[in-house]
Amino acid sequence: MTSSHVSREALQRFIQTAFLSQGLPDADAAQVARLMTEADLQGSDGHGVIRLPQYVKRIQSGGININPQIRVVQERAAMAVIDGDNGMGHLVVSRAVDLAIEKARTAGVAWVSTRFSNHAGPASLYARRPLEHDMLGLYFAVGNANHLPPWGGMDMLLSTNPISAGIPTDQEPPVVLDMATTVAAYGKVKAKAKRGEQMPEGWMIDREGKPLLDPKRANEGFLLPIGEHKGYGLALIVGLLAGTLGGAAMGRDVIDFNADHKTVTNTGQAILVIDLSAFGDPQDFKQSVDKLVRDLRGSERLPGVDRIWLPGEQSHEKRQRYNTAGIPVSDGVMTELNTLAAELGITPLNEMATA
């Protein structure tokens, strides 16, 4: 399927206009639009504008609070729990990261959990933010629908439960890991369906244990964990840390926001921020990471391997390329967005992009 390319500015303006039409305050609409655009800009197309119709449907159905009172409900020197009041997840998690950065400046390390949050886009958006302050970030989240059974089972009691880490560097691109605890994030399955593509073998299986390749039949099976039983265990631990610890949903309490647009999801996330200066000179650390990155990239390669990549490098390159050439939006997604624009009475993205 072919794609159109739109500028970062046009995409952000379109998303912001859509949210404004649904009553989000100006500053909130701008912040969510910026973060969603950042997702597409770095190639996380399963978490960017593709999610806009879904978010709008939840807002229209009363499933998201457009005027939340986001507040701290538990707090000590190096931790806090934030109640998102069912607001947009991007706003809730941003508040959590900002608070963790502030606390880490004093305590050296800080953990902030969220409850009553919502889907917030790719994990790496939030693990990257501490990098601007010579800090590193570790992010954990409970996915917004259960697509993973316990190893050997068929009841889907766990989600993709992602982990992300942002490690600062000096001259090299930052090391940014962003991974689901399943072989593929469910957002990638949705993106494949929108583009009319098949899934590779190994992403999903059906209830007879056979490979499931058609993303439009995803509800007939479930995702596979990374590393078999090890991925299942990791998904469980992430869910306990990001969900149960902060009083958010986990296991049977997780609401499938793909199918249910009204029920409060009580989504949980957690951010851990470490201030490099608490351990020594940040510059020394960043230069040491640079050296390790170069050693890894320059190490001997297997036959047929052109390059050894570090976590986050491909997203870094996409960010640079898409800033210049525009962000690709598949024809299927563009059609859906044009339909949404007509329903909302706003300028379609393809017209906004050429304006």
C-alpha positions, 0 to 999 in steps of 0.5 A: 500500500502506498503512502503520502508524506505530510510535514510534522507541522501539518500532522500536529496541527491536524491532531490538535484541531481534532482534539480542540473540536472535542473540547480539550483545552488549548494547552492540553490539545497542543501537548497531546498532538505534539506527543502523537506527532513525535510518535509518528516522527520516530516511526512508532506508527502504531501509536501516533495519528493512527490512534486518533479516531480511537481517542476521539471515539472514547472522548465522544463516548464519555470514556475519557475525561477532557478536563481532568484534575491530575493530582498527587495522592501519595508522596515521599521524597523519592516517590509519588503516585499520581491520579490521572482522573481518567484524563488523556494518558499523554497528559498524565504520564507527562506530569509523572515524568516532570515530577520524577525529574524534579524529585530526582534532582534532590533525591538522586533517584525518583519513582512516580506511578500513575493510576486512572491514566489512559493509553499514552503512546510509545513508551520511549517518548517518556523514557527520553525526556529525562535525557535533556536533564542529564538523567536516565529514564526507565518506563513501564506500563500496563497495556490497554488490552490483554492479548497475552495468556500465561505461558501454556494457557489460553486465557488472555490475562496479560498485555504487551506491558512495554519497557523503555529505557533512555540512556544519555550519551555525549556525541552518539545518538542516545541509547533508547530501548523501547520494547513490548514484552510480546514479540510485537506490540498490538499497535503494530498488528493494527498498523499492519491491518491498516496497510493491508499487510500480513503479519510475519510468522511468530507474532501471533498464534490461534487457539489451536497453536497455529500461526496467525498471519492475517492481522484482521483476524487478530481477535481469533488468537493471541500474541506470543511473548518474547523468549517464550516463558521468560517473556511471560514472566517479564510481562507479569513483573512489569504489570505488577510494577506499573499497575498493581503497585500504584493501584491501577488495573492488572490482569482481569481488571484491564479494560480492552479499550479497542472494544470498550469506549466507555469504561474507565480503563484505570491504566497504570504507568511508572517512570523511574528517573536517575540523576547522573550527577548523583553517581559522579560527573555526568560527562564521564558517564556519557563519554563511557556510553559513547565508547561502548556504543562505538565498540558495539557498532564497530565489532566484527559482524556475521556474514551478510550483516551490513551494520550493527544497530544500537537501540534507538538508532533507527528511530533517531535516523527516521526522526531526521529523515522524516523531519526533512522528507515528511512523515509517511501516512498510509493510504488506509490511515489517510482515508480513515482520517479524512472520514474522521475530519468530515465527521468532526467538520475540520479540514482533512489532513491531506488538504491541511498538508498542502495548505 
